Amino acid sequence: MSSQPNITLHTYFRSSCSARVRMALYWKGLAFTPVYIHLLKDDQFSEPYVALNPSKAVPTITFSPNENDTQSEPVTFVLTQSMAILEYLEEKFPAPEYPSLFPTNLEDRARVRQLSHIVACDIQPLTNLKMLKQVKKFAQEAGKDPETAGPEWQKRNLAEGLRAFEAVVSKTAGKYSVGDIVTMADFCLVPTIDGAVRFGVDMSEFETIGRVWRALEEVEAVQKGGWRTQGDTPEEFRC
Ligand SMILES: N[C@@H](CCC(=O)N[C@@H](CS)C(=O)NCC(=O)O)C(=O)O
């Protein structure tokens, strides 16, 4: 692992998309340097950052060859989109040298992607910061209280998405979301649960998710990549 490229991750402590990638990096034992993008201070809209990530969002990951690496392209590789990053990490740093993000069985791998995409394609786009800002704006224009409408929107969409996840995971789970090994689906799930708890979703509805969640809380990569333990986590949220 000595020829590991230098990895930089543009991240925000409370970003679920960043958390997926942080957990995967820790899972694979890949060292990285965080660059903090404060989403509430609009760092994602700064000109240099948008040049890196035209979607004006985190995460963005960059890889540059380290001084011992004679095999890699001598250029920095910049990648955005958390799911593309996770798939790239799996292919660039494969098993058995690095812990995998996927099971070996083809159908199980497809299930991991199915569950991951419930989070990444169905839940997260409806509940991200830019959507929340628009929901609040529309609520205000309709004469409603934006501070009530915004959290209600988040809660409803997180609960609805987790219901779909629960329906699938109740058939695929062992100790973790798909069987007994930790996968990409678990790293997508945990930050979504954090969001659901934050917006008051009643988690007792989700029996399998709850069981998997308790098992995942013991996993070091989940602890290290979680929102409460980052360099940019404000003091009041640390534990
Ligand atoms: N599909 C993108 C979504 C990225 C995304 O929406 N990131 C959120 C944080 S989880 C963000 O940076 N939002 C900034 C904003 O809404 O202004 C990915 O998976 O990387």
The ligand as an ORCA input file, in Angstrom:
! r2SCAN-3c Opt
* xyz 0 1
  N     -25.169     13.200     -6.509
  C     -24.201     13.918     -5.743
  C     -24.946     14.767     -4.729
  C     -24.003     15.690     -4.001
  C     -24.770     16.551     -2.999
  O     -25.955     16.909     -3.190
  N     -24.083     16.908     -1.927
  C     -24.699     17.732     -0.925
  C     -24.263     17.305      0.461
  S     -24.737     15.638      0.798
  C     -24.238     19.165     -1.149
  O     -23.063     19.412     -1.308
  N     -25.176     20.103     -1.178
  C     -24.855     21.467     -1.365
  C     -26.081     22.294     -1.589
  O     -27.185     21.727     -1.611
  O     -25.920     23.523     -1.737
  C     -23.234     12.940     -5.060
  O     -23.639     11.818     -4.782
  O     -22.052     13.285     -4.851
*
